Amino acid sequence: MITIWTAGILGAGGALMLYMASPAQQLRKKRPAFRLCMISGSTLLCVSLLMLLASEGSGTAVSEFLTLIMIVWSLVPLAAAVWRRRMS
């Protein structure tokens, strides 16, 4: 169970890092270093997927992994836009 939660946290962090590499990201005014975000995000996502594959069946692991990154990539931009609008 701890492995699944750790994989989820690592996966969410990796998806967030890849979002930060996007030129359209709205979390920060200045985009962080592209290469750093891409390498760390990709590494975190790979580790997350490998942890899920080690603890569950392949179909379940891939489904959970894709659902997690889909949720992060859908909700974080929306939340960032709403938050930025309130702060302005």
N, C-alpha and C positions, 0 to 999 in steps of 0.2 A: 504494500500500500504506500509506503514511504517513497518507493521508487517511482510510482506513478505520479505522485504529487510533485516530486523533484523534477521529473520529466516535463510535467505541465508548466512549472515555473520557468524552467530553462527554455522550453518552447515559446512561452509567451515573451520572455526576454529577447529571444532570438528574432521573433517576428517584429517586436518593437524596434530592435536595432535595424532591421532591414527597412522598416517604415521610416526611420530617422535618416536613412541614406537617400530617400526619395527627394527630388527637388521640390515637390509640392507638400512636404511635411509641414505641419503647423504647430508642433510642440515647442520649437525654439525659433527665435527670430533668425538666427544664423545656423545654417545646416552644419552639423559636425563633419569631420573628415570622412569622405565617401569610402575610402579603402578600409579604414578602421571599422566602420559600421558594417560593411559588407562581409569582411572576414570574421568579425566576432559574431554577427548575426547568423551567418551560415554555419559556423562552428557550433553555436548553441543549438541550432535547429537539428543538425546532424546528431549531436550527442543526445538530444531529447528523443529523436526517432529511434536511435539505437537502444536507449533505455526502455522505451515502450516495446520494441520488438523483443527484447530480452525477457520482459516480464509478462507479455501477453501474446496471443496469437497474432499472426501477421495481418490478417484482415481487420481485426479490432484495433491493433496498434496504428495502422495507417489511417483508418477512419477517425480515430480520436485525434491523431496528429493533424490531419487536414481540417477537422472541425475547429481545433484550437487556433490554428493560424488564420482560418477564415474569420473567426470571431474577433481576434485581435485586429486584423486588417480592416474589419468592418466598423468596429466600435471605437477604436482609438482615433481615427480621423474625425469621426462625428463628435466625439467628446472634446477633442482638441479645438475644433471649430466653435463649438458652443462655449467652451471655457474662454477662448480668445475673444469672442464677441462680448461676453459678460465683463471681461476685464477692460475692454475699450470704452 
